[in-house]
């Protein structure tokens, strides 16, 4: 399995024998980075905002998931759960978090959520191996809330998203603020995260892995 980050909360998850998944494709005019040019069988959208929902940039006639429910495509079982990310009386956007089940590996994408989940929701999510977590606020979790959510979920791997980079146009906090909350001083970044389909994560506690955003050619 390979997880590649394209900036903000957009990832591509690929595994041999399974459908490819792209999460939260963005409009570069809003989110920054270079315009996306992706192809996938499945696209998930956490909220209806151009920083998270620009499905037109994903080719291949993908199956688009834009809300809560249970879905299955190409061997990937997907559960979408609505979170109350904003005050509904202000007509703000609904956020959906997604769990991707690949059999031996489960991945959670928290989208634009800015709340700490209830214990009931944590139990509903089940065992999470890899959590893709917003850490830089601007509508999502800030560093301290992100650390609190991670302590509740207890995933094997945390991959932070939605934080300040030289390419982002959004007003976000730097990754260093989140690392401080997690008790880390520095972190070496990777081009992408790869793991064997057996999902052998070891027993070293929660590991934070930061990815370099993969920039599309302009």
C-alpha positions in Angstrom: 0.0 0.0 0.0 1.2 3.5 -0.8 -0.3 6.8 0.6 0.7 10.0 -1.3 -0.1 13.5 -0.1 -0.9 16.3 -2.6 -1.4 19.0 0.0 -4.2 20.2 2.3 -6.3 17.1 2.9 -5.9 15.4 -0.5 -4.3 12.0 -0.6 -4.1 9.1 -3.0 -4.3 5.6 -1.5 -3.3 2.8 -3.8 -3.0 -0.9 -3.1 -2.5 -3.7 -5.7 -5.7 -5.5 -6.3 -7.9 -2.7 -4.9 -9.5 0.4 -6.3 -7.5 3.6 -6.0 -8.9 6.3 -3.7 -8.4 10.0 -3.9 -9.6 12.1 -0.9 -10.6 15.8 -0.9 -9.4 17.0 -4.3 -9.0 20.7 -4.1 -9.1 23.8 -6.3 -5.5 25.1 -6.3 -6.8 28.7 -6.7 -8.3 28.3 -3.2 -6.0 25.8 -1.4 -2.7 26.6 -3.2 -0.2 24.0 -4.5 -0.3 23.2 -8.2 -3.5 22.2 -10.1 -4.3 18.5 -9.5 -4.2 16.0 -12.4 -5.2 12.7 -10.9 -7.0 9.5 -11.9 -8.9 7.3 -9.6 -11.7 4.8 -9.2 -13.0 6.3 -6.0 -13.2 9.9 -4.7 -14.3 11.0 -1.3 -15.3 14.5 -0.3 -15.4 15.5 3.4 -17.2 18.9 2.9 -18.5 21.0 0.1 -15.8 23.5 -0.1 -13.4 24.2 -2.9 -10.4 23.4 -0.6 -11.9 19.9 -0.3 -14.3 19.4 -3.2 -13.1 19.8 -6.7 -14.0 16.4 -8.1 -13.6 17.6 -11.7 -9.8 17.4 -11.5 -10.0 13.6 -11.0 -10.2 11.6 -14.2 -11.4 8.1 -14.8 -15.1 8.5 -14.2 -14.6 7.8 -10.4 -17.3 6.7 -8.0 -17.8 9.9 -5.9 -18.8 9.7 -2.2 -19.9 13.0 -0.7 -21.6 12.0 2.6 -22.3 9.4 5.3 -23.2 5.8 4.5 -21.6 2.5 3.8 -20.0 1.8 0.4 -17.9 -0.8 -1.4 -16.0 -0.4 -4.7 -13.1 -2.5 -6.0 -12.6 -4.4 -2.7 -12.5 -1.2 -0.6 -15.1 -1.0 2.1 -15.8 2.7 3.0 -17.8 4.0 5.9 -18.8 7.7 6.0 -19.8 9.2 9.3 -21.1 12.8 9.7 -19.6 15.0 12.3 -20.9 18.3 13.6 -17.9 20.3 12.6 -19.6 23.6 12.6 -22.6 25.3 14.2 -25.7 24.3 12.1 -27.6 27.5 12.9 -24.9 29.3 10.9 -25.6 27.1 7.8 -22.0 26.0 7.8 -20.8 22.9 5.9 -21.3 19.3 6.9 -18.2 17.3 7.4 -17.9 13.6 6.8 -15.1 11.4 8.1 -14.3 8.2 6.2 -12.9 4.8 7.3 -11.3 2.8 4.5 -11.1 -0.9 5.2 -8.6 -2.9 3.2 -9.0 -6.1 5.3 -5.7 -6.0 7.2 -5.4 -2.2 7.2 -7.9 0.5 8.2 -7.4 4.1 7.3 -9.3 7.1 8.8 -9.6 10.4 7.0 -10.9 13.1 9.4 -11.6 15.7 6.7 -12.4 19.1 8.0 -13.6 18.0 11.5 -12.8 20.4 14.3 -14.4 18.4 17.2 -13.0 15.8 19.6 -15.2 12.7 19.0 -17.3 11.2 21.7 -16.4 7.8 23.1 -19.4 6.4 21.3 -18.0 7.6 18.0 -14.6 6.3 18.8 -16.1 2.9 19.4 -18.1 3.1 16.2 -14.9 3.8 14.3 -13.3 0.6 15.6 -9.6 -0.2 15.3 -7.7 2.4 13.2 -4.3 1.7 11.8 -3.6 4.9 10.0 -5.2 8.2 10.8 -5.0 11.2 8.4 -5.5 14.1 10.8 -5.9 17.9 10.3 -3.6 19.7 12.6 -3.4 23.4 11.5 -7.0 24.7 12.3 -8.6 27.1 9.7 -11.8 25.2 10.1 -10.2 21.9 11.1 -8.6 20.7 14.3 -5.9 22.8 15.9 -2.7 21.2 17.2 -3.9 20.6 20.8 -7.3 19.1 19.7 -5.5 17.0 17.1 -3.3 15.5 19.8 -6.3 14.9 22.0 -8.2 13.1 19.2 -5.1 11.0 18.5 -4.9 9.9 22.1 -8.5 8.7 22.0 -8.2 6.9 18.6 -4.8 5.3 19.4 -3.9 4.6 15.7 -0.6 2.9 14.8 0.3 5.7 12.4 -0.6 9.4 12.3 -0.1 11.4 9.1 -0.8 15.1 9.7 -2.6 17.2 7.0 -4.0 20.7 6.5 -1.1 22.7 7.9 1.1 25.5 6.7 3.5 24.8 3.9 5.3 27.1 1.4 2.7 26.1 -1.2 -0.5 26.6 0.8 -2.8 29.6 0.3 -4.8 28.9 3.4 -4.2 30.5 6.8 -2.9 27.5 8.7 -0.6 26.8 11.7 2.9 25.3 11.0 3.5 21.6 11.6 5.9 22.4 14.4 3.0 23.5 16.6 1.5 20.0 16.3 4.8 18.2 16.8 5.3 20.2 20.1 1.9 18.9 21.3 3.0 15.4 20.5 6.3 15.8 22.3 8.4 15.7 19.1 11.1 18.3 18.3 11.6 17.4 14.6 10.4 14.9 12.1 12.0 13.6 8.9 9.6 13.7 6.0 8.9 11.1 3.4 7.9 11.3 -0.2 5.1 8.8 0.4 4.2 6.2 3.1 4.4 2.6 2.1 3.5 -0.5 4.0 3.0 -4.2 3.2 -0.6 -5.3 2.7 -0.2 -7.6 5.7 -0.4 -4.5 7.8 2.5 -5.4 10.2 2.7 -2.2 12.3 4.7 -3.5 15.2 4.1 -2.5 18.8 6.1 0.8 19.1 3.1 3.0 20.1 1.8 5.8 17.9 4.1 6.9 15.2 3.9 10.3 13.5 4.9 10.4 9.8 5.0 13.6 7.8 4.8 13.5 4.1 6.2 15.9 1.5 3.4 17.2 -0.7 3.7 15.8 -4.2 3.4 18.7 -6.5 1.9 18.2 -9.9 3.8 19.6 -12.9 2.4 23.1 -13.7 
